[in-house]
Amino acid sequence: MIKLFSSSRLMVFGSILILLSSCEFMSYEDYEYEPYDGSISWTKLIKNAEWGNRYDHAAVSFDGKLWILGGYNPGQTIGDTYYEDVWSSSDGENWDLITDNAPWHGRRGHEVVVFNDGSGDALFLIGGYMVNEETGYRQYANDVWKSYDGKLWTEIKPTEFPPRDSLYQWYPRMEHSCIVKKMEGKNYIYLMAGRSMQDSIDGRFSTIYHNDVWRTPNGKDWERINNNDFGIRGDQAVTINPQTGRMFMQGGTHGIVFTSQNFSTHPIEHWEYLWYSDDGQNWIATNDTETWDQSLLWRASHHLVYFDNSVWSFPGKTTSTVHYHFTSPNHFPIWRVHDDGTWEADSYGVAFEPRHGYGCVVHDNKIWILGGFTSSSGQSNDVWAGEIIN
């Protein structure tokens, strides 16, 4: 049977076609952002590095080289989507595959730091979301792995599932933060915040966000710090002033906007606050009394770095309280906080393409941006280097 449309339906349909034909659609790739006009000169060294598209990977400077470890590529159609590989480069353009089958399995949202436990500098891989592609087994992890060369790895601590309120072991998690800091003449790895998953019949509350602080002198033995509340969060950014040892934390997300405060921990919505601590216990918000519009500081899955005597806050995605949109001006301004506490917007324009989940490393007196999830093409494998120009 032939179905006829009424004339009114045809008129509406025709109007829609005319309207659509008169519109100009712009892809993310063609979207014109404001140009960058800040204090850093950015150079795109390579568009497609050999380590392939990925985000939620770890990147560090170690042994005079840049290093990439693990990550995730949901667009991968052949082979693993969770990577257990390690790459290094002396110039950011030419990369060597150190191993494509590290024993810590596919990993995303993990942390890697360079730490000396008394036996020399080594790579320490800590926690994250682990996926064994061969068996399909996956879990949030709190294991710790150590390597002197990126190829041979030793498990310092296996994944365990302690009570959430344990004083001796931190709960498995991803999107946490780790910093190397010296206290009272001794080197420690500090671990902060992050998110986990628990079994729950209510999916809305199945994700656990943490606001705890831990430290270890060796990767195996952990001590919980009785810190004050900086708000439950994951995917935050941290850095440290190497001269003073002051730690900084900013941004993140808690994924849920609570309607009441009837919880033992609760979110602090001021994602724009830059928190600092000299001991890991006492955290202070530096800009909680500022009167200027700080909404452009809302971000997660971004990076803080200490560079040129300043804390720099680089782009990411918005927090849970703001709808995620790449062309929102909240995503790409770069902010700078000088040692005297003065805030300034380094630039409201785009330096490198808007992205989150990327690697960010200070290496060879430059700031390096490696891969991440970009606005135009999703997972990426480009490499950028930035130098101070004024």
C-alpha positions as CSV (number, residue, x, y, z in Angstrom):
1,M,0.0,0.0,0.0
2,I,1.3,3.4,-0.9
3,K,1.2,5.9,2.0
4,L,0.5,9.5,1.1
5,F,1.7,12.5,3.2
6,S,-0.7,15.3,3.9
7,S,0.1,18.7,2.3
8,S,0.8,20.2,5.7
9,R,3.5,17.5,6.4
10,L,5.0,18.1,3.0
11,M,5.2,21.8,3.6
12,V,6.9,21.3,7.0
13,F,9.3,18.8,5.4
14,G,10.1,21.2,2.6
15,S,10.7,24.0,5.0
16,I,13.2,21.9,6.9
17,L,15.0,21.1,3.7
18,I,15.2,24.7,2.8
19,L,16.4,25.7,6.2
20,L,19.1,23.0,6.3
21,S,20.3,23.9,2.8
22,S,20.8,27.5,3.9
23,C,22.8,26.5,7.0
24,E,26.6,26.3,7.1
25,F,27.7,23.5,9.3
26,M,31.1,23.6,11.0
27,S,33.0,20.6,12.2
28,Y,35.2,20.6,15.3
29,E,38.2,20.4,12.9
30,D,37.1,23.6,11.1
31,Y,36.1,25.5,14.2
32,E,38.1,28.7,14.4
33,Y,39.4,29.3,17.9
34,E,40.9,32.5,19.1
35,P,44.6,32.5,18.4
36,Y,47.1,32.0,21.3
37,D,48.8,35.2,22.4
38,G,50.5,34.2,25.6
39,S,54.0,33.8,26.9
40,I,54.9,30.5,25.4
41,S,56.0,29.7,21.9
42,W,54.4,26.4,20.8
43,T,55.8,24.2,18.1
44,K,54.1,21.1,16.7
45,L,57.0,18.7,16.3
46,I,55.1,15.7,14.8
47,K,51.5,15.0,13.9
48,N,51.6,11.2,14.2
49,A,54.1,9.8,16.6
50,E,54.9,6.1,16.3
51,W,53.2,5.3,19.6
52,G,49.7,5.8,18.0
53,N,46.5,7.4,19.1
54,R,45.7,7.3,22.8
55,Y,44.6,9.2,25.9
56,D,44.7,8.6,29.6
57,H,48.3,7.5,29.3
58,A,51.2,8.5,31.5
59,A,54.2,10.6,30.4
60,V,57.4,11.5,32.3
61,S,60.9,12.8,31.8
62,F,63.4,10.1,32.8
63,D,67.1,9.3,32.0
64,G,67.3,12.4,29.6
65,K,64.3,11.2,27.5
66,L,60.6,11.6,27.2
67,W,58.5,8.5,28.1
68,I,55.0,7.3,27.2
69,L,53.4,4.4,29.2
70,G,50.1,2.7,28.6
71,G,46.8,4.5,27.7
72,Y,43.5,3.8,26.0
73,N,42.3,4.0,22.4
74,P,38.6,3.1,22.0
75,G,38.9,3.8,18.3
76,Q,41.3,0.9,17.8
77,T,39.7,-1.7,15.6
78,I,42.5,-4.3,15.4
79,G,44.4,-5.4,18.5
80,D,44.2,-4.1,22.0
81,T,42.4,-0.9,23.0
82,Y,44.2,-0.8,26.3
83,Y,47.9,-0.4,25.9
84,E,50.7,-2.1,28.0
85,D,53.5,-0.5,26.0
86,V,56.4,1.8,26.8
87,W,58.0,4.3,24.4
88,S,60.9,6.7,24.8
89,S,62.4,9.6,22.8
90,S,65.3,11.9,23.1
91,D,63.8,14.6,20.8
92,G,60.0,14.1,20.8
93,E,60.0,13.2,17.1
94,N,61.7,9.9,16.9
95,W,60.4,7.2,19.3
96,D,61.7,3.8,20.3
97,L,59.5,1.0,21.4
98,I,60.9,-0.3,24.7
99,T,58.3,-3.0,25.2
100,D,54.8,-3.7,23.9
101,N,53.9,-6.2,26.6
102,A,54.7,-4.8,30.0
103,P,53.5,-7.2,32.8
104,W,51.2,-4.5,34.3
105,H,48.8,-5.2,31.4
106,G,46.7,-2.7,29.6
107,R,46.4,0.4,31.7
108,R,44.6,3.8,31.7
109,G,44.2,6.5,34.4
110,H,47.4,5.3,36.1
111,E,50.3,7.4,37.5
112,V,54.0,7.1,36.7
113,V,56.7,9.0,38.7
114,V,60.4,9.0,38.7
115,F,61.5,8.1,42.2
116,N,64.7,7.1,44.1
117,D,64.0,4.7,46.9
118,G,67.7,4.5,47.8
119,S,68.6,2.3,44.9
120,G,68.7,4.9,42.1
121,D,66.2,6.7,40.0
122,A,63.5,4.4,38.6
123,L,60.0,4.5,37.0
124,F,57.2,3.7,39.4
125,L,53.8,2.8,37.9
126,I,51.0,3.2,40.4
127,G,47.4,2.1,40.3
128,G,44.9,2.8,37.5
129,Y,42.4,0.8,35.5
130,M,43.9,-2.5,34.4
131,V,42.6,-4.7,31.6
132,N,44.1,-8.1,30.7
133,E,43.1,-8.3,27.0
134,E,43.9,-12.0,26.8
135,T,41.5,-13.0,29.6
136,G,39.1,-10.1,29.6
137,Y,39.7,-9.6,33.3
138,R,39.6,-5.9,34.3
139,Q,39.8,-4.1,37.7
140,Y,40.7,-0.9,39.5
141,A,44.2,-1.4,40.8
142,N,46.4,-0.3,43.6
143,D,49.5,-2.2,42.6
144,V,53.0,-0.7,42.2
145,W,55.5,-1.6,39.6
146,K,59.2,-0.5,39.3
147,S,61.6,-0.4,36.4
148,Y,65.1,1.0,35.9
149,D,64.9,0.9,32.1
150,G,61.2,0.8,31.1
151,K,61.6,-2.8,29.8
152,L,62.1,-5.0,32.9
153,W,59.4,-4.5,35.5
154,T,59.2,-5.7,39.1
155,E,55.9,-5.8,41.0
156,I,56.6,-4.0,44.3
157,K,53.0,-4.4,45.6
158,P,50.1,-6.4,44.2
159,T,46.6,-5.2,44.0
160,E,44.6,-5.7,47.2
161,F,41.1,-4.7,48.3
162,P,41.3,-3.3,51.9
163,P,38.4,-1.8,53.7
164,R,37.7,1.7,52.4
165,D,38.6,3.3,55.7
166,S,41.9,1.4,56.0
167,L,44.8,3.3,57.6
168,Y,47.3,1.0,56.0
169,Q,46.4,0.6,52.4
170,W,44.7,2.8,49.8
171,Y,41.7,1.6,47.9
172,P,42.2,0.6,44.2
173,R,41.5,3.6,41.9
174,M,42.2,5.5,38.7
175,E,42.6,9.2,37.9
176,H,44.5,9.8,41.1
177,S,47.6,12.0,41.4
178,C,51.1,11.2,42.6
179,I,54.0,13.6,43.4
180,V,57.5,13.0,44.6
181,K,58.4,15.1,47.6
182,K,61.1,15.2,50.3
183,M,60.0,15.5,53.9
184,E,62.4,15.7,56.8
185,G,65.3,14.6,54.6
186,K,63.5,11.5,53.2
187,N,62.0,10.9,49.8
188,Y,58.3,10.0,49.5
189,I,55.7,9.4,46.8
190,Y,52.5,11.2,47.7
191,L,49.2,9.9,46.4
192,M,46.0,12.0,46.4
193,A,42.3,11.5,45.6
194,G,41.0,9.6,42.5
195,R,38.0,7.5,41.8
196,S,37.0,3.8,42.1
197,M,33.9,1.6,41.5
198,Q,32.0,-0.3,44.0
199,D,29.2,-2.9,43.7
200,S,25.9,-1.2,44.1
201,I,22.3,-1.7,43.0
202,D,22.1,2.1,42.5
203,G,24.4,2.9,39.6
204,R,24.2,6.6,40.4
205,F,26.2,6.0,43.6
206,S,28.4,3.1,42.4
207,T,31.4,5.4,41.7
208,I,33.5,6.3,44.7
209,Y,35.4,9.6,44.7
210,H,38.3,10.0,47.2
211,N,39.7,12.9,49.2
212,D,42.5,11.1,50.9
213,V,46.3,11.5,50.9
214,W,48.9,8.7,51.3
215,R,52.7,8.5,51.1
216,T,55.3,5.8,50.8
217,P,59.1,5.7,51.0
218,N,59.5,2.6,48.8
219,G,56.2,1.9,46.9
220,K,55.3,-1.0,49.2
221,D,54.7,0.5,52.6
222,W,52.0,3.2,52.7
223,E,51.0,5.6,55.4
224,R,47.7,7.5,55.4
225,I,48.0,11.3,56.1
226,N,45.3,12.8,58.3
227,N,44.6,15.6,55.8
228,N,41.8,18.2,55.9
229,D,39.0,18.1,53.3
230,F,39.7,19.5,49.9
231,G,36.6,17.8,48.4
232,I,36.2,14.4,46.9
233,R,37.5,14.3,43.3
234,G,39.1,12.4,40.5
235,D,40.9,13.6,37.4
236,Q,42.4,16.6,39.1
237,A,45.8,18.1,38.4
238,V,48.8,18.4,40.7
239,T,52.3,19.8,40.6
240,I,55.1,20.8,43.0
241,N,57.5,23.7,43.4
242,P,60.9,21.9,43.4
243,Q,62.6,24.7,45.3
244,T,60.1,24.9,48.2
245,G,58.5,21.5,48.1
246,R,55.0,23.1,48.1
247,M,52.4,20.9,46.4
248,F,49.5,22.3,44.4
249,M,46.2,20.7,43.4
250,Q,43.4,22.1,41.2
251,G,40.2,21.0,39.4
252,G,38.8,17.5,38.9
253,T,35.3,16.2,39.0
254,H,33.2,14.1,41.3
255,G,30.7,13.0,38.7
256,I,27.6,13.4,40.9
257,V,26.0,16.6,42.2
258,F,24.6,15.6,45.6
259,T,21.3,16.9,46.7
260,S,22.1,16.7,50.4
261,Q,25.1,16.6,52.7
262,N,24.2,13.4,54.4
263,F,27.4,11.7,53.4
264,S,30.7,11.3,55.3
265,T,32.4,13.1,52.5
266,H,31.0,15.6,50.1
267,P,32.0,17.6,47.1
268,I,33.4,21.1,47.2
269,E,32.1,22.7,44.0
270,H,34.7,25.3,43.7
271,W,36.8,23.6,41.1
272,E,38.6,26.9,40.3
273,Y,40.3,26.8,43.6
274,L,44.1,26.2,43.6
275,W,44.9,24.3,46.7
276,Y,48.4,24.1,48.2
277,S,50.1,22.1,50.9
278,D,53.6,22.0,52.4
279,D,53.1,18.7,54.2
280,G,50.2,16.8,52.5
281,Q,48.1,17.3,55.6
282,N,47.0,20.9,55.6
283,W,45.5,22.1,52.4
284,I,44.7,25.8,51.7
285,A,42.7,27.3,48.8
286,T,44.7,30.2,47.5
287,N,42.1,32.0,45.5
288,D,38.9,31.5,47.6
289,T,38.6,35.2,48.3
290,E,39.3,36.5,44.8
291,T,36.4,38.6,43.3
292,W,37.2,38.2,39.5
293,D,35.3,35.6,37.5
294,Q,37.0,32.3,38.0
295,S,34.6,30.1,36.1
296,L,37.2,29.7,33.3
297,L,39.3,27.7,35.7
298,W,36.8,24.9,35.9
299,R,38.4,21.9,34.3
300,A,39.3,18.2,34.7
301,S,41.6,15.8,33.0
302,H,44.0,18.6,32.6
303,H,47.5,19.4,33.9
304,L,49.4,21.7,36.3
305,V,53.1,22.3,35.8
306,Y,55.6,24.4,37.7
307,F,57.7,26.2,35.1
308,D,59.5,29.6,35.0
309,N,58.8,30.3,38.7
310,S,55.0,29.9,38.2
311,V,52.2,27.4,38.4
312,W,50.6,26.9,35.0
313,S,47.1,25.5,34.5
314,F,46.6,23.9,31.1
315,P,43.4,23.1,29.3
316,G,41.1,20.1,29.9
317,K,37.4,19.4,29.9
318,T,34.8,20.9,32.1
319,T,33.7,19.5,35.4
320,S,30.5,17.6,36.2
321,T,28.6,20.8,36.9
322,V,29.0,22.1,33.3
323,H,28.0,20.4,30.1
324,Y,31.0,19.0,28.2
325,H,31.5,21.0,25.0
326,F,34.8,21.4,23.2
327,T,34.1,24.9,21.8
328,S,33.2,26.3,25.3
329,P,35.8,29.0,26.3
330,N,36.1,27.2,29.6
331,H,38.3,24.6,28.0
332,F,41.3,26.2,26.5
333,P,42.5,29.3,28.4
334,I,45.9,28.8,29.9
335,W,46.3,30.4,33.4
336,R,49.5,31.4,35.2
337,V,50.0,31.9,39.0
338,H,53.2,33.7,39.9
339,D,55.2,33.0,43.1
340,D,53.8,36.2,44.6
341,G,50.2,34.8,44.3
342,T,49.3,37.0,41.3
343,W,46.9,35.4,38.9
344,E,46.8,36.1,35.2
345,A,45.2,34.6,32.1
346,D,48.2,33.7,29.9
347,S,45.9,33.5,26.9
348,Y,42.2,33.1,26.2
349,G,43.2,31.7,22.8
350,V,44.2,28.1,21.8
351,A,47.8,27.2,21.9
352,F,47.4,23.5,20.9
353,E,44.1,22.0,19.9
354,P,41.6,21.7,22.8
355,R,42.1,18.3,24.4
356,H,42.0,16.3,27.7
357,G,43.6,13.1,29.0
358,Y,46.9,14.1,27.4
359,G,50.5,13.8,28.7
360,C,52.2,17.0,29.9
361,V,55.9,17.0,30.9
362,V,58.6,19.5,31.8
363,H,61.7,18.3,29.9
364,D,64.8,19.9,28.5
365,N,63.5,23.3,29.8
366,K,60.4,23.0,27.7
367,I,56.8,22.0,28.3
368,W,55.7,19.0,26.3
369,I,52.2,18.1,25.3
370,L,51.7,14.5,24.1
371,G,48.6,13.0,22.6
372,G,45.2,13.0,24.3
373,F,41.6,13.3,23.3
374,T,41.2,16.2,20.9
375,S,38.3,18.2,19.7
376,S,38.6,17.3,16.0
377,S,39.8,13.7,15.8
378,G,39.3,12.1,19.2
379,Q,42.4,10.2,20.3
380,S,45.6,11.7,19.0
381,N,49.4,11.0,18.9
382,D,50.8,14.5,18.2
383,V,53.7,16.1,20.1
384,W,54.0,19.8,21.0
385,A,56.8,21.7,22.7
386,G,56.6,25.1,24.3
387,E,59.3,27.6,25.4
388,I,58.9,30.9,27.2
389,I,59.3,33.9,24.9
390,N,58.5,36.8,27.2
